């Protein structure tokens, strides 16, 4: 039997697990998975060959029905605390579900099973939400069930990725475990740019913006700038790094690039106008996967719309692995 048993809550497409699998390898086995979104389940299932079925709504699962485990991985929903969202926090309501309190399911499950480690990742806005009260409640909840809490904001660009993505990483050790030597990883000396992660040309025409849409984006940004807002599309320097990948809204348009390599100018989708002559395009889902540290053998089985959402929602695998390495040294 492997040395460690893991559960993957709010699993998404398995980004957190990917980082831990990279570090623990065959010494760890995932024994329970929970993910609500059916398309994320499809991507997860295509990439992890488990002999267990992915569970749905974690709120409907009794803690006693979950196999015993040593490590809890939990990327509980961040939308309620995101700086880009409405900051709903514990009062956030999404289709009748309070996403802000889903972390309490992590607490109840870990209170029952008492694993060695609880690992969580979330947006950095969690720290300052409601003047810090939200984060204090979360940390206190883990302390009350017998855990010592460590946390730090880390940036993906410091771990060999071409993305400026700050997230908070929370590591909780059970009280009987000596964590005095635990420390979060330091930045590595490896700079990666957007140019390093581009797919080979030619890039399909569907990723190049139409001239009509590009003009719409420009007018949209001009209106916002006139109103004193900074919202709008952004064209990134290929020799620089991407902004944080996000799902929804103008997530794709905040990371446009100019790609002058040869490509078709014949539209393959229904667009208004023609493909723009400035060679401005969205990055592809595979390029987003690379920005998050997923290997090229990571399968992309669903439509682009879902993939952009999934990679905007997921974690940076390189950072997860770096933290997992530090956790392993302690346990």
Secondary structure, DSSP 8 states (H G I E B T S, - for coil): --SEEEEEET-TTSHHHHHHHHHHGGGEEEEEEB---HHHHHHHHHH---SS--B--GGGS-GGGS---SEEEE----TTT-TTTT--GGG--BTTB-GGGTHHHHHHHHHHH--SEEEEEEETHHHHGGGGHHHHHHHHHHHHTTEEEEEEEEEGGGGT-SEE-EEEEEEEEETTS--TT-------S----HHHH---S---GGGB-BHHHHHHHHHHHHHHHHTT---S--B--TTS-EE----STTTTGGGEEE--S----S-SS--SS-B-TT-EEE--HHHHHHHTT--TTS---S-HHHHHHHHHHS--HHHHHHHHHHHHHH-
